[in-house]
Amino acid sequence: MDIQIGLSEQQRDDISKGLAHLLADSYTLYVKTHNYHWNVTGPQFHSLHVLFEEHYTELAAAVDEIAERIRALGHFAPGSYKAFSALTSIEEEDGHPDADAMVRNLVIGHETVARTARKAFKPAEQAGDEPSCDLLTQRMNFHEKTAWMLRSLIS
């Protein structure tokens, strides 16, 4: 069936591509945050363990929302490590950094996702796609606030 929601096929395609990058960044940051939750050590263990769990739980909900928006626009959401790897701007963690490095790496990750969301916002705004704009605004708000709070731990 044709999709008749007031957005052209090209608009839906452009918006979905931006959202796919956001999904890949968000999922990769989810995995990194979950890894840090499991592997954090040191005097800040308890507080960071709890904080990282809050963050990855929020990210888990976000990836579902982003994927569902892509589907509502008529496209398939990427859903494999291979697809995410090809789309993400987030550097994967393959070591075991100390707690301060974890926090610094997560600041970089959250700032990266905020930039990805900001980049995806323009085509959605130009198309008058308010649901995607709302989703992107919420994502930018979360990631910018989280980056600020994490920076406060190491400043």
C-alpha positions as CSV (number, residue, x, y, z in Angstrom):
1,M,0.0,0.0,0.0
2,D,1.1,3.5,-0.7
3,I,1.9,5.6,2.4
4,Q,-0.1,8.8,2.4
5,I,0.9,10.8,5.5
6,G,1.7,14.1,3.8
7,L,5.4,13.4,3.2
8,S,6.8,12.5,-0.2
9,E,8.7,9.3,-0.8
10,Q,11.9,11.3,-1.1
11,Q,11.2,13.2,2.2
12,R,10.5,9.9,4.0
13,D,13.7,8.4,2.6
14,D,15.9,11.4,3.6
15,I,14.4,11.5,7.1
16,S,14.7,7.7,7.5
17,K,18.4,7.8,6.5
18,G,19.1,10.3,9.2
19,L,17.1,8.3,11.8
20,A,19.1,5.2,10.7
21,H,22.3,6.9,11.6
22,L,20.8,8.0,14.9
23,L,19.6,4.5,15.6
24,A,23.1,3.1,14.9
25,D,24.8,5.7,17.1
26,S,22.3,5.1,19.9
27,Y,22.6,1.4,19.8
28,T,26.4,1.5,19.8
29,L,26.3,3.9,22.7
30,Y,23.9,1.6,24.5
31,V,26.3,-1.4,24.1
32,K,29.3,0.8,25.3
33,T,27.3,2.0,28.3
34,H,26.2,-1.5,29.2
35,N,29.8,-2.7,28.9
36,Y,30.9,0.0,31.3
37,H,28.1,-0.8,33.7
38,W,29.4,-4.4,33.9
39,N,33.1,-3.5,34.1
40,V,33.5,-0.3,36.0
41,T,35.8,-0.5,39.0
42,G,37.3,1.9,41.6
43,P,36.0,4.2,44.3
44,Q,33.1,5.4,42.2
45,F,32.0,1.9,41.4
46,H,28.6,2.0,43.0
47,S,27.5,5.4,41.8
48,L,28.8,4.8,38.2
49,H,27.3,1.3,38.1
50,V,23.9,2.7,39.0
51,L,24.2,5.8,36.7
52,F,25.3,3.7,33.7
53,E,22.3,1.4,34.2
54,E,20.0,4.4,34.1
55,H,21.6,5.5,30.9
56,Y,21.5,2.2,29.1
57,T,17.9,1.6,30.1
58,E,17.0,5.0,28.6
59,L,18.9,4.2,25.5
60,A,17.2,0.8,25.1
61,A,13.8,2.6,25.1
62,A,15.1,5.2,22.7
63,V,16.4,2.7,20.1
64,D,12.9,1.2,20.0
65,E,11.3,4.6,19.4
66,I,13.7,5.5,16.7
67,A,13.3,2.2,14.9
68,E,9.5,2.5,15.1
69,R,9.6,6.0,13.6
70,I,11.7,4.6,10.7
71,R,9.1,1.9,10.2
72,A,6.2,4.5,10.3
73,L,8.0,6.3,7.5
74,G,7.8,3.2,5.4
75,H,11.4,2.0,5.7
76,F,13.1,-0.9,7.4
77,A,15.2,-0.1,10.4
78,P,18.8,-1.4,10.5
79,G,19.0,-4.1,13.1
80,S,22.3,-6.0,12.9
81,Y,25.8,-5.3,14.2
82,K,27.0,-5.2,10.6
83,A,24.4,-2.5,9.7
84,F,25.1,-0.5,12.9
85,S,28.8,-0.7,12.3
86,A,28.5,0.7,8.8
87,L,26.3,3.6,10.0
88,T,27.6,4.6,13.5
89,S,29.9,7.5,14.3
90,I,30.5,6.1,17.8
91,E,33.9,4.3,18.4
92,E,33.4,0.8,19.9
93,E,35.1,0.0,23.2
94,D,37.4,-3.0,22.9
95,G,39.4,-2.5,26.1
96,H,38.8,-2.0,29.8
97,P,39.4,1.7,30.6
98,D,39.4,3.1,34.1
99,A,36.3,4.8,35.5
100,D,37.5,8.4,34.5
101,A,38.2,7.2,30.9
102,M,34.8,5.6,30.8
103,V,33.1,8.8,31.8
104,R,35.2,10.8,29.2
105,N,34.4,8.3,26.5
106,L,30.7,8.5,27.3
107,V,30.8,12.3,27.2
108,I,32.2,12.0,23.7
109,G,29.6,9.4,22.8
110,H,26.6,11.5,24.0
111,E,27.9,14.6,22.2
112,T,28.3,12.5,19.0
113,V,24.7,11.3,19.2
114,A,23.5,14.8,19.9
115,R,25.3,16.0,16.7
116,T,23.8,13.1,14.7
117,A,20.3,14.0,15.9
118,R,20.9,17.6,15.1
119,K,22.0,16.7,11.5
120,A,18.9,14.5,11.1
121,F,16.7,17.4,12.3
122,K,17.0,19.6,9.2
123,P,15.4,17.3,6.6
124,A,12.6,16.5,9.1
125,E,12.0,20.1,9.8
126,Q,12.0,21.1,6.1
127,A,9.5,18.4,5.4
128,G,7.2,19.5,8.2
129,D,7.6,16.1,9.9
130,E,6.7,17.1,13.4
131,P,6.8,13.6,14.9
132,S,10.4,13.1,13.8
133,C,11.3,16.6,14.9
134,D,9.8,15.9,18.3
135,L,11.7,12.6,18.6
136,L,14.9,14.3,17.5
137,T,14.5,17.2,19.9
138,Q,13.9,14.7,22.8
139,R,17.1,12.8,21.8
140,M,19.2,16.0,21.6
141,N,17.9,17.1,25.0
142,F,18.8,13.8,26.6
143,H,22.2,13.5,25.1
144,E,23.2,17.1,25.7
145,K,22.0,16.9,29.4
146,T,23.7,13.6,29.9
147,A,27.0,14.8,28.5
148,W,26.8,17.9,30.8
149,M,26.2,15.7,33.8
150,L,29.0,13.3,32.9
151,R,31.4,16.2,32.3
152,S,30.5,17.4,35.8
153,L,31.9,14.2,37.3
154,I,35.3,14.8,35.9
155,S,35.7,18.6,35.9
